Amino acid sequence: MLAKPAEQTSLIAARALELMFEAGLPKEAIAFLPGDGATLGGVFCRDPRVVGVCFTGSTDTARIINRQLAEKEGPIATLIAETGGQNAMIVDSTALPEQVIKDAVGSAFTSAGQRCSALRVLYVQRDIADRVIDLLKGAMAELKVGPTHLRENDIGPVIDQEARDALLAHIDQLKREGRLIAEATLPEGLDGHFVAPVAFEIGGIEELKKEHFGPVLHVVRYDAADLEKVVAAINATGYGLTLGVHSRNEETAERIERLARVGNLYVNRNQIGAVVGVQPFGGCGLSGTGPKAGGPSYLLRFTNERSTSTNTTAVGGNASLLSLGDD
């Protein structure tokens, strides 16, 4: 087995392997390959000895891996990919605004928004939108950005300068368009790739041409009569990872569940932090191949099935004796 971590997390991966070795994993069972993904991936994804790849990352990179595996010599390889998401939360007029804000802020900004399950687009029914947005402003004013080894801080840095630059370009564009709702305070003198949590109002999820992987929340107002159009717009992105629903109307929640094409749907709670063995995690469409991590089918994807059929009459004897009962 080969273990290739992201370039930015090589030390964390190395420590994880040390703990696995201490727990009894034979060192000859795995090879640790830190380094540039494009360079290393281009080598071992084309190696005829590779029979499968398990990948977590962007949809674009998953497509590249898929093509490389298809072109290589040797056995047809398995690809399990868990990729991105343009994750939304739908809030109707029966929802509890305070609970919505608690779950939306946690889903959008925990881990600086760098979770594949993180909330990107908050759809709020127009009847309660002003109230929800006012509460959102207040909650974001309380967020503290800084080094996360200090307990008083809520939001840490993004992964690297490249990610920070891409997020700031998107943020600057929406600010120029006058879309800003609220922005947390970014203390002066921070050493690191920090991005202040920020929220904007947009017209719909279709305005976002890609996932913005960081602490950026987009808010959309919708009319109750357009609920099915909202779900259709979310489905039309092609992604299908997580979807949050806040409603005290069970029929509404069930209606959305029937229409939505997502792997994980969360009702009246946040939409991050799936628990292995309890909430198997994974998406569909542009969000991944499945099967779900932490689910009963995941390990089976790494195995090969065999069927054996035996003609019991070919060995001779009286085959009718096989059908006789104990009597």
ZAMARGU-4260 file (C-alpha; in steps of 0.2 Angstrom, whole numbers, plus 5000, padded with zeros to 4 digits):
<rodrens>
0) 5000/5000/5000 | 5006/5018/4996 | 5001/5033/5007 | 5002/5050/4998 | 4997/5064/5009
5) 4993/5082/5003 | 5009/5092/5002 | 5003/5104/5016 | 4999/5090/5028 | 5015/5078/5027
10) 5020/5080/5045 | 5002/5076/5051 | 5002/5060/5040 | 5019/5055/5046 | 5014/5056/5064
15) 4998/5046/5060 | 5009/5032/5053 | 5020/5032/5068 | 5004/5029/5079 | 4999/5016/5067
20) 5015/5007/5069 | 5015/5009/5088 | 4998/5000/5087 | 5005/4985/5078 | 5004/4989/5059
25) 5019/4980/5051 | 5030/4993/5043 | 5032/4983/5027 | 5013/4985/5024 | 5014/5003/5019
30) 5025/5015/5010 | 5025/5033/5014 | 5027/5045/4999 | 5026/5063/5004 | 5029/5075/4990
35) 5021/5084/4975 | 5004/5077/4970 | 5005/5080/4952 | 5023/5072/4951 | 5020/5057/4962
40) 5002/5054/4956 | 5007/5054/4938 | 5019/5040/4942 | 5010/5028/4953 | 4993/5030/4945
45) 5000/5024/4929 | 5009/5009/4937 | 5002/4993/4931 | 5004/4985/4949 | 4991/4998/4956
50) 4974/4989/4958 | 4965/5004/4967 | 4966/5022/4973 | 4956/5029/4987 | 4957/5048/4985
55) 4950/5063/4995 | 4952/5080/4987 | 4945/5091/4972 | 4934/5085/4959 | 4946/5090/4945
60) 4960/5080/4953 | 4949/5065/4954 | 4945/5066/4935 | 4964/5067/4932 | 4967/5051/4943
65) 4952/5042/4934 | 4960/5045/4917 | 4977/5040/4922 | 4970/5024/4930 | 4960/5020/4914
70) 4975/5022/4903 | 4988/5012/4913 | 4992/4994/4909 | 4988/4980/4921 | 4971/4976/4930
75) 4957/4988/4928 | 4959/4998/4944 | 4946/5003/4957 | 4944/5022/4961 | 4935/5028/4977
80) 4934/5047/4977 | 4927/5059/4990 | 4927/5076/4982 | 4920/5093/4984 | 4903/5100/4987
85) 4892/5116/4984 | 4883/5112/5000 | 4867/5121/5004 | 4855/5123/5019 | 4837/5127/5016
90) 4828/5136/5030 | 4809/5138/5029 | 4798/5150/5039 | 4794/5137/5053 | 4812/5136/5058
95) 4819/5142/5074 | 4830/5157/5069 | 4842/5155/5084 | 4845/5137/5081 | 4847/5141/5062
100) 4861/5153/5066 | 4870/5141/5078 | 4870/5128/5065 | 4874/5139/5050 | 4888/5148/5058
105) 4895/5131/5064 | 4893/5123/5048 | 4900/5137/5038 | 4915/5143/5048 | 4921/5128/5059
110) 4939/5123/5053 | 4939/5140/5044 | 4926/5132/5032 | 4939/5119/5026 | 4928/5104/5027
115) 4921/5096/5011 | 4904/5095/5021 | 4904/5114/5025 | 4890/5125/5022 | 4892/5137/5007
120) 4875/5143/5002 | 4861/5147/5015 | 4843/5148/5007 | 4831/5157/5019 | 4813/5159/5016
125) 4809/5177/5012 | 4797/5179/5027 | 4810/5177/5040 | 4826/5182/5030 | 4828/5199/5038
130) 4827/5192/5056 | 4839/5178/5051 | 4852/5190/5043 | 4851/5201/5058 | 4855/5186/5070
135) 4869/5181/5058 | 4877/5198/5059 | 4877/5197/5078 | 4884/5180/5079 | 4898/5184/5066
140) 4903/5199/5077 | 4907/5187/5091 | 4919/5176/5081 | 4937/5177/5086 | 4950/5173/5073
145) 4968/5168/5078 | 4979/5153/5082 | 4968/5139/5087 | 4980/5132/5100 | 4973/5147/5110
150) 4956/5142/5118 | 4949/5160/5116 | 4950/5158/5097 | 4936/5151/5086 | 4943/5152/5068
155) 4960/5147/5063 | 4970/5150/5046 | 4967/5142/5029 | 4979/5129/5023 | 4991/5140/5013
160) 4994/5156/5004 | 4987/5150/4987 | 4970/5146/4996 | 4970/5162/5005 | 4973/5172/4988
165) 4959/5163/4979 | 4947/5166/4993 | 4952/5185/4995 | 4949/5187/4976 | 4932/5180/4977
170) 4928/5190/4993 | 4935/5206/4985 | 4924/5203/4969 | 4908/5202/4980 | 4912/5217/4990
175) 4914/5227/4975 | 4897/5221/4969 | 4890/5227/4986 | 4884/5210/4992 | 4892/5211/5009
180) 4881/5206/5024 | 4894/5204/5038 | 4913/5201/5041 | 4922/5195/5057 | 4936/5206/5063
185) 4953/5200/5058 | 4966/5206/5072 | 4981/5215/5066 | 4998/5206/5067 | 4992/5188/5064
190) 5006/5177/5057 | 4998/5165/5045 | 4986/5162/5031 | 4970/5170/5040 | 4954/5174/5031
195) 4941/5183/5041 | 4924/5174/5041 | 4912/5183/5029 | 4894/5182/5023 | 4887/5189/5007
200) 4869/5190/4999 | 4868/5183/4981 | 4853/5179/4970 | 4856/5160/4969 | 4868/5146/4970
205) 4869/5146/4951 | 4880/5162/4952 | 4894/5152/4960 | 4904/5144/4947 | 4915/5134/4959
210) 4917/5129/4977 | 4925/5142/4988 | 4934/5131/5001 | 4935/5143/5016 | 4925/5153/5028
215) 4913/5162/5015 | 4895/5160/5017 | 4882/5165/5003 | 4864/5169/5008 | 4849/5168/4996
220) 4831/5173/5000 | 4818/5163/4992 | 4799/5162/4991 | 4789/5148/4999 | 4781/5144/4982
225) 4798/5142/4974 | 4804/5128/4986 | 4805/5115/4973 | 4815/5127/4961 | 4827/5129/4975
230) 4831/5111/4977 | 4832/5109/4958 | 4845/5123/4957 | 4855/5115/4970 | 4854/5098/4961
235) 4858/5107/4945 | 4876/5111/4951 | 4880/5093/4949 | 4887/5091/4967 | 4878/5080/4979
240) 4887/5080/4996 | 4878/5087/5011 | 4862/5097/5012 | 4854/5105/5028 | 4836/5107/5031
245) 4829/5118/5045 | 4810/5116/5047 | 4797/5111/5060 | 4786/5105/5047 | 4790/5086/5044
250) 4781/5086/5027 | 4792/5100/5021 | 4808/5091/5027 | 4802/5074/5019 | 4798/5083/5003
255) 4815/5091/5001 | 4823/5074/5005 | 4813/5066/4991 | 4819/5079/4979 | 4837/5081/4984
260) 4851/5072/4976 | 4864/5072/4990 | 4873/5059/5000 | 4870/5066/5017 | 4855/5076/5023
265) 4854/5084/5040 | 4838/5090/5047 | 4837/5103/5061 | 4856/5102/5065 | 4872/5107/5058
270) 4879/5098/5043 | 4897/5094/5047 | 4905/5081/5058 | 4897/5064/5052 | 4901/5050/5064
275) 4909/5035/5057 | 4898/5019/5060 | 4883/5030/5064 | 4882/5042/5049 | 4891/5035/5034
280) 4898/5049/5024 | 4900/5052/5005 | 4892/5060/4991 | 4886/5057/4973 | 4888/5066/4956
285) 4903/5078/4956 | 4905/5075/4975 | 4912/5057/4974 | 4910/5039/4968 | 4904/5031/4984
290) 4903/5019/4994 | 4901/5029/5010 | 4916/5030/5022 | 4911/5023/5038 | 4897/5013/5031
295) 4894/4994/5029 | 4899/4994/5010 | 4916/5003/5011 | 4928/4989/5015 | 4919/4978/5003
300) 4924/4990/4989 | 4942/4984/4992 | 4939/4966/4990 | 4935/4954/4975 | 4920/4943/4975
305) 4921/4925/4969 | 4907/4913/4965 | 4910/4894/4965 | 4898/4882/4958 | 4900/4863/4960
310) 4891/4849/4950 | 4888/4837/4964 | 4882/4823/4953 | 4898/4822/4943 | 4907/4813/4957
315) 4896/4798/4955 | 4884/4789/4967 | 4866/4790/4969 | 4862/4809/4968 | 4844/4805/4975
320) 4851/4801/4992 | 4856/4820/4994 | 4837/4824/4994 | 4832/4812/5008 | 4827/4819/5025
325) 4833/4812/5042 | 4817/4801/5042
</rodrens>
